[in-house]
Amino acid sequence: MSPAAAAPDRPVRVTTRLDAPLSRWLWLVKWILVIPHWVVLFFLWIAFTVVTVIAFFAILFTERYPRALFDFNLGVLRWSWRVAYYSYGALATDRYPPFSLGEEPGYPARLDVAYPERLSRGLVLVKWWLLAVPHYLVICFFVGSWRTDWWSGGLVGVLTLIAAVVLAFTAKYPRDLFDLITGLNRWVLRVAAYVTLMTDAYPPFRLDMGGDEPDDPRLPS
């Protein structure tokens, strides 16, 4: 599903697929394998911050998020999500994440954000420092930090570690844990898109677990 195809009431869509089989022990060295990604993402997130500031003023004066800037920031979020999914934000695939800002439809972790034709000038002034504060409190519990990242630990880190230990001894990733971890990450990504001004749709206080969005049209009726 392309960003433009996402439903207006669900502008942020996170879909995942649990790969199988997974290596029992590869997770022990993934922190080394993703170092090149972390180096690149360090600079990409600096650019992301600058782009978001530019977008802030563009929205304030024109009510529009410049499309090229939107696509770049969405690419950074996608890249970060794929790296987190491969490493310690989920450990749910052994497929090495591509060095790409693109959609990468074949990768088992996907993120789509619908491009907004218009954004509120008023909301852009209060989203990240006021309206999102309740979500920050939740995210601190989920990932161990008020920032919307996956590097600090928190509940996601603990659950991912449990899944890794179970995988090491049984060669299986517990499906219930996968659904929960995906739901927690989905919450984080929805908030990330909101506070970085990519949507005016307030993130729901709801844990949508599982690999598919609850209203995904690909699901059987």
Secondary structure, 3 states (H helix, E strand, C coil): CCHHHCCCCCCEEEEECCCCCCCCCHHHCHHHHCHHHHHHHHHHHHHHHHHHHHHHHHHHHHCCCCHHHHHHHHHHHHHHHHHHHHCCCCCCCCCCCCCCCCCCCCCCEEEEECCCCCCCHHHHCCHHHHHCHHHHHHHHHHHCCCCCCCCCCHHHHHHHHHHHHHHHHHCCCCHHHHHHHHHHHHHHHHHHHHHCCCCCCCCCCCCCCCCCCCCCCCCCC
